[in-house]
Amino acid sequence: MQKNLQWKLLSIVAITAIAAWAVYPPEDRIRLGLDLEGGVHMVLRVQTDDALQVETEMAAEQLSEQLSLQGVTTVTLIPVDATTIRAEGVGTDQDAEFRRLADERLAATYDREPGAGGVYTFRMRGPIAASLREEAVRQALETIERRVNELGVSEPIVAPHGIGGSQILVQLPGVTDVARAKELIRSTSLLEFKLVEDGPSPSRELLLQARNGVVPPDMEVVTGSPNALGGSTEPLYYLVRRVAAVSGRDLRNARPSLDEFNQPAVSFTLNREGARKMGDLTGQNLGRPLAIVLDEQIRSAPTIQGRISDSGQITGVSQQEAEDLQITLRSGALPASLTYLEERTVGPTLGADSIRAGVTASIAGLITVAFFMLAYYKLAGINAVVAVVLNLLILMACMSYVDAVLTLPGIAGLILTIGIGVDSNVLIFERIKEELRSARSIKTAVGAGFDRVLLTIIDTHVASLIAAAFLFQFGSGPIKGFATTLFFGLVANVFTAVFVSRSLFEMILSRRRVATLSI
Amino acid sequence: MALFKTPNIDFIGLRWPALALSVLVIAVGLAMTVVRGTLPLGIDFSGGSLIILKFEQSVGEGAVRDALSNIPEKVVQQYGDIADNEVLVRLPISGPEEGLSLEAGANEVILALEGGSLGDFEVVGQELVGPVIGQELQQRGINAFVFAMAGILVYIGLRFRFSFAVGAVVAVAHDIAITLSLLTFMGYELSLNVVAAMLTITGYSVNDSIVVFDRVRENLRVMRRDAFADLVNVSVNQTLARTIITSGTTGVAVLALFIFGGEVLEGFAFTMLVGVLSGTYSTIFIAAMIAILITERKAERVRQANVPLASKNEPTPQRLKRRSRKARAS
């Protein structure tokens, strides 16, 4: 055997082995799509107008407070819609003062339109509205993600979706209680401010040592989430008051800011009720740590440095922490309400039925095709069957390697790959037959057959790859799964039909002097 | 074993009957679409609700329909095997509003059946699609098709000739039209899966056309003297064995999908089956014929342009006119 050929065969065996290793065991290595595994697929829309509404109402409220403090009392501020505030009743004598105060508060975010008869209209600037909307979607995404993680679903997907930027895709494999999942995603999560009595401690025992291991009735032990509390991977234990002094329901908003030393901080605002409660709490507990508890986990426990009323700052945090903290603070209150645009549920039985049907169809297709190829092309048919089976194996290995999902249309893609694989082999074999007729040696006929057909195969495959690429780009969900299998199938096929099949021919021809080719 | 030793079928002579057949099928589909007023869009594109219920005991479509008599515009169908006791209920989109009302229709169905006397049941699958999503999916499907076609047009135009590219793309349009017609005729709905199948046909049909064009390109080098039409006919004949074997085997694989693929894949498999047949047919009778038509027109124009230059006497405009009329008549 030629050395060249040896290398070829060796590399084929190696690739087969790697592919087999990548796929085995299939039930672990091949990820199934929702349509096969069962689960829920949902598309939600974040009603971003809500977020703008909150901003506009708050601005109107603050300006109106400022106005009454400065003695401009005749003006009424009306938040007309999510982005517009109308001021009515501005007297001519107070006009200049009103404009000064209004610009001081609103000029950064709103454009003032010239008013007539004591009426002014303030409209939120386009770019600011857009960035608030973006922020709202990002927040909703993070909130949903955290909530979905609470569901204990393996490999959930929470991702931005579609055009327009306000849609979120949620996929929960294996979830069948859709109503509960939907409620959990849509409801608000729990944020609490609790006074810290003791801690942090590395363990529960150490924490309770001073109290003889007993938790006082009005207190409870809460762990701090390790990631949120600065680097340590071990959870920290705190003893906190059982009753939350202030909760997430009292929170209006939070955003990253800078403290008086220009260090990163998180600014938050509370509503009126929350402000009163927070003022009492912090005023009486200066210098003590206050735990910010989210879903029964302490996110941070900053020391109360001053009396906080309607707004406050959490200082002593890193830039990253500030970013994280404001997100968790706000995740208590979804920035905007959510509506469901699409929902698809596949029960596990239906998914299992589909798997069975798909696998049966694939095997039936493969067997019929193999049978035909062997009958029609005799020994050369073995080549084709080996090439097609190897093609499928490499395809599955690629899917497993890039962690692609096998969907029902994906199985259809497998079947199409069988078709394409056979096509390439038929092209080659028919060409070899033609070359044999012009009565040259078998070896040159085989060589010429492969050489001539290579170009055809490349052209057909590139054209199909173009189609697959656009399918992937514009397709959604199941169609993407189809495009993925088709893509890998095409790539694998160039290798198996051209390289593997040819090497097998060469192997047969090099062994002995063949007088006739069984084709 | 060989199916055809050296076939020599005059495909070009068959082009008019073939064209008539295509036009007939497409016309029937078009007529049905016009009568209906719309393509048979499934809920993926039109929006709406689809609920698959599995009952404990066997129930008929009629019984379910009776239990849901208060709900207007519903479609109730047996789903899958009769022994599975599965029933599919489809509702149109409930109204212009979106969001919370998405599940309203489905809940109404479930409530009505729970109150009925059909025994226990389980919701095994449910699809609720709002109007926004439906429109987006429609747009995406169209985009995928248009861009894929443009990409293929450019590729074939670069690798072969422009006339081939036009031929291949018209052939694909033909296949899509035929498939849509037969889908309408057989009462299948256009779902995401069916659209995926149509896009596959696109790839398959182009694949087929390229194989023939590739042979034409090769023959052009050795048979320069022959008329282009004859050359194409020879090329189609030379690749005929491959064409039939490939369509046959792919057809068999897809047939397996149609038979064993279950209810979910039935529309998909049907589309593929039609597409494979149509794709093969259109390669010969549409793609090749259009390539011939364009090439001959072009050759004609070149000849007309060259004749006056070649003649020694400057021809008068009248003579030119007469000549071109003659050329057109021949």
Chai-1 contact restraints between the chains, C-beta under 6 A:
chainA,res_idxA,chainB,res_idxB,connection_type,confidence,min_distance_angstrom,max_distance_angstrom,comment,restraint_id
A,V43,B,I133,contact,1.0,0.0,6.0,A-B,restraint_1
A,G162,B,E136,contact,1.0,0.0,6.0,A-B,restraint_2
A,T339,B,G99,contact,1.0,0.0,6.0,A-B,restraint_3
A,Y340,B,L102,contact,1.0,0.0,6.0,A-B,restraint_4
A,L341,B,G130,contact,1.0,0.0,6.0,A-B,restraint_5
A,L341,B,V132,contact,1.0,0.0,6.0,A-B,restraint_6
A,L341,B,I133,contact,1.0,0.0,6.0,A-B,restraint_7
A,E342,B,V129,contact,1.0,0.0,6.0,A-B,restraint_8
A,E342,B,G130,contact,1.0,0.0,6.0,A-B,restraint_9
A,E342,B,I133,contact,1.0,0.0,6.0,A-B,restraint_10
A,E343,B,L128,contact,1.0,0.0,6.0,A-B,restraint_11
A,R344,B,E127,contact,1.0,0.0,6.0,A-B,restraint_12
A,T345,B,Q126,contact,1.0,0.0,6.0,A-B,restraint_13
A,V346,B,G125,contact,1.0,0.0,6.0,A-B,restraint_14
A,G347,B,V124,contact,1.0,0.0,6.0,A-B,restraint_15
A,G347,B,G125,contact,1.0,0.0,6.0,A-B,restraint_16
A,T349,B,V124,contact,1.0,0.0,6.0,A-B,restraint_17
A,L350,B,V124,contact,1.0,0.0,6.0,A-B,restraint_18
A,L350,B,G125,contact,1.0,0.0,6.0,A-B,restraint_19
A,S354,B,V264,contact,1.0,0.0,6.0,A-B,restraint_20
A,A357,B,F260,contact,1.0,0.0,6.0,A-B,restraint_21
A,A357,B,G261,contact,1.0,0.0,6.0,A-B,restraint_22
A,A357,B,G262,contact,1.0,0.0,6.0,A-B,restraint_23
A,T360,B,F260,contact,1.0,0.0,6.0,A-B,restraint_24
A,A361,B,A256,contact,1.0,0.0,6.0,A-B,restraint_25
A,A361,B,L257,contact,1.0,0.0,6.0,A-B,restraint_26
A,A361,B,F260,contact,1.0,0.0,6.0,A-B,restraint_27
A,A361,B,G261,contact,1.0,0.0,6.0,A-B,restraint_28
A,A364,B,A256,contact,1.0,0.0,6.0,A-B,restraint_29
A,A364,B,F260,contact,1.0,0.0,6.0,A-B,restraint_30
A,G365,B,A253,contact,1.0,0.0,6.0,A-B,restraint_31
A,G365,B,A256,contact,1.0,0.0,6.0,A-B,restraint_32
A,T368,B,V252,contact,1.0,0.0,6.0,A-B,restraint_33
A,V369,B,T249,contact,1.0,0.0,6.0,A-B,restraint_34
A,V369,B,A253,contact,1.0,0.0,6.0,A-B,restraint_35
A,F372,B,T249,contact,1.0,0.0,6.0,A-B,restraint_36
A,Y376,B,M1,contact,1.0,0.0,6.0,A-B,restraint_37
A,P409,B,N193,contact,1.0,0.0,6.0,A-B,restraint_38
A,P409,B,A196,contact,1.0,0.0,6.0,A-B,restraint_39
A,A412,B,F268,contact,1.0,0.0,6.0,A-B,restraint_40
A,I415,B,A253,contact,1.0,0.0,6.0,A-B,restraint_41
A,I415,B,L257,contact,1.0,0.0,6.0,A-B,restraint_42
A,I418,B,A253,contact,1.0,0.0,6.0,A-B,restraint_43
A,G419,B,T250,contact,1.0,0.0,6.0,A-B,restraint_44
A,G419,B,A253,contact,1.0,0.0,6.0,A-B,restraint_45
A,V422,B,T249,contact,1.0,0.0,6.0,A-B,restraint_46
A,D423,B,T246,contact,1.0,0.0,6.0,A-B,restraint_47
A,V426,B,R242,contact,1.0,0.0,6.0,A-B,restraint_48
A,V426,B,I245,contact,1.0,0.0,6.0,A-B,restraint_49
A,V426,B,T246,contact,1.0,0.0,6.0,A-B,restraint_50
A,L427,B,R242,contact,1.0,0.0,6.0,A-B,restraint_51
A,E430,B,A241,contact,1.0,0.0,6.0,A-B,restraint_52
A,E430,B,R242,contact,1.0,0.0,6.0,A-B,restraint_53
A,T456,B,V211,contact,1.0,0.0,6.0,A-B,restraint_54
A,T456,B,D214,contact,1.0,0.0,6.0,A-B,restraint_55
A,D459,B,R159,contact,1.0,0.0,6.0,A-B,restraint_56
A,D459,B,I210,contact,1.0,0.0,6.0,A-B,restraint_57
A,T460,B,N207,contact,1.0,0.0,6.0,A-B,restraint_58
A,T460,B,I210,contact,1.0,0.0,6.0,A-B,restraint_59
A,A463,B,I152,contact,1.0,0.0,6.0,A-B,restraint_60
A,A463,B,Y155,contact,1.0,0.0,6.0,A-B,restraint_61
A,A463,B,V206,contact,1.0,0.0,6.0,A-B,restraint_62
A,A463,B,I210,contact,1.0,0.0,6.0,A-B,restraint_63
A,S464,B,G203,contact,1.0,0.0,6.0,A-B,restraint_64
A,S464,B,N207,contact,1.0,0.0,6.0,A-B,restraint_65
A,I466,B,G151,contact,1.0,0.0,6.0,A-B,restraint_66
A,I466,B,I152,contact,1.0,0.0,6.0,A-B,restraint_67
A,A467,B,A148,contact,1.0,0.0,6.0,A-B,restraint_68
A,A467,B,T202,contact,1.0,0.0,6.0,A-B,restraint_69
A,A467,B,G203,contact,1.0,0.0,6.0,A-B,restraint_70
A,F470,B,A144,contact,1.0,0.0,6.0,A-B,restraint_71
A,F470,B,F147,contact,1.0,0.0,6.0,A-B,restraint_72
A,F470,B,A148,contact,1.0,0.0,6.0,A-B,restraint_73
A,L471,B,A144,contact,1.0,0.0,6.0,A-B,restraint_74
A,L471,B,L199,contact,1.0,0.0,6.0,A-B,restraint_75
A,F474,B,R140,contact,1.0,0.0,6.0,A-B,restraint_76
A,F474,B,N143,contact,1.0,0.0,6.0,A-B,restraint_77
A,F474,B,A144,contact,1.0,0.0,6.0,A-B,restraint_78
A,P478,B,L192,contact,1.0,0.0,6.0,A-B,restraint_79
A,I479,B,L192,contact,1.0,0.0,6.0,A-B,restraint_80
A,I479,B,A196,contact,1.0,0.0,6.0,A-B,restraint_81
A,F482,B,A196,contact,1.0,0.0,6.0,A-B,restraint_82
